Amino acid sequence: MAIPAAAAAAYRAAAQMGATAASPGVTPANLPGSSFSDFLSGAVKDSISTIRQGEQAATAQVQGKASLVDVVQQVNAAELTLDTVVAVRDKVVAAYQSIMNMPI
């Protein structure tokens, strides 16, 4: 597994998320009524949606209903999303382990 490549992909995805001003599933944390759990829930829903779009594009290509270029773009977006989710999960697990190893 190429750790630097995965990290670079996760960084690009995070930068792209920051560049997108109005994402429908993700709200800024400083809005009234929004919380970290709302943000995280929206990000997870957005990730699942992106992965499903990649799967649907691949299925459409197998059926002969989609162009190869569209399928490659959708699958690459799904792969980038999955890499980002895995990188975030790894950071959360590392943070949890770090907290658990702290002396009381």
C-alpha positions in Angstrom: 0.0 0.0 0.0 1.4 3.4 -1.0 1.0 5.5 2.2 2.4 8.7 0.6 0.1 8.4 -2.4 -2.9 7.8 -0.1 -2.0 10.8 2.1 -1.6 13.0 -1.0 -5.0 11.8 -2.3 -6.6 12.5 1.1 -5.0 16.0 1.2 -6.3 16.7 -2.3 -9.8 15.6 -1.3 -9.7 17.7 1.8 -8.5 20.7 -0.2 -11.3 20.1 -2.8 -13.8 19.9 0.0 -12.6 23.2 1.3 -12.7 24.8 -2.1 -16.3 23.8 -2.7 -18.3 26.7 -1.1 -21.7 25.2 -1.0 -21.9 21.4 -0.6 -25.4 20.3 0.0 -24.6 17.7 2.6 -22.0 19.6 4.6 -22.7 22.7 6.6 -20.1 25.0 8.1 -19.5 24.5 11.9 -20.1 28.2 12.7 -23.8 28.2 11.6 -26.3 28.2 14.4 -27.8 24.8 15.0 -25.0 22.9 13.4 -22.6 20.6 15.3 -19.7 18.4 14.6 -22.0 15.4 14.5 -24.1 17.1 11.8 -20.9 17.9 9.8 -19.7 14.3 10.2 -23.1 12.8 9.3 -23.2 15.0 6.1 -19.6 14.1 5.1 -20.4 10.4 5.5 -23.6 10.6 3.5 -21.7 12.5 0.8 -19.0 9.8 0.8 -21.5 7.0 0.5 -23.2 8.9 -2.4 -20.0 9.3 -4.3 -19.1 5.6 -3.9 -22.6 4.6 -5.0 -22.3 6.8 -8.1 -19.0 5.0 -9.0 -20.7 1.6 -8.6 -23.7 2.7 -10.7 -21.4 4.0 -13.4 -19.5 0.7 -13.5 -22.8 -1.2 -13.8 -24.0 1.1 -16.6 -20.8 0.5 -18.5 -21.2 -3.3 -18.2 -24.7 -2.9 -19.6 -23.3 -0.7 -22.4 -25.2 2.5 -21.3 -22.3 4.7 -20.2 -19.1 6.0 -21.8 -15.8 4.7 -20.6 -14.6 8.2 -19.7 -17.5 8.9 -17.4 -17.0 5.5 -15.7 -13.3 6.2 -15.1 -14.1 9.6 -13.7 -16.7 8.3 -11.4 -14.6 5.3 -10.2 -11.6 7.6 -9.6 -13.8 9.9 -7.5 -15.1 6.9 -5.6 -11.5 5.6 -5.0 -10.4 9.1 -3.8 -13.3 9.2 -1.4 -12.6 5.8 -0.1 -8.9 6.7 0.4 -10.0 9.8 2.3 -12.4 7.9 4.5 -9.7 5.3 5.3 -7.1 8.0 6.1 -9.5 9.8 8.5 -10.4 6.5 10.1 -6.7 5.7 10.6 -6.2 9.1 12.2 -9.2 8.6 14.5 -7.9 5.2 15.6 -4.4 6.6 16.2 -5.8 9.5 18.3 -7.9 7.0 20.3 -4.9 4.8 20.9 -2.8 7.8 21.9 -5.5 8.9 24.4 -5.7 5.4 25.8 -2.0 5.3 26.4 -1.9 8.5 28.4 -1.2 8.2 32.1 -4.0 9.1 34.4 
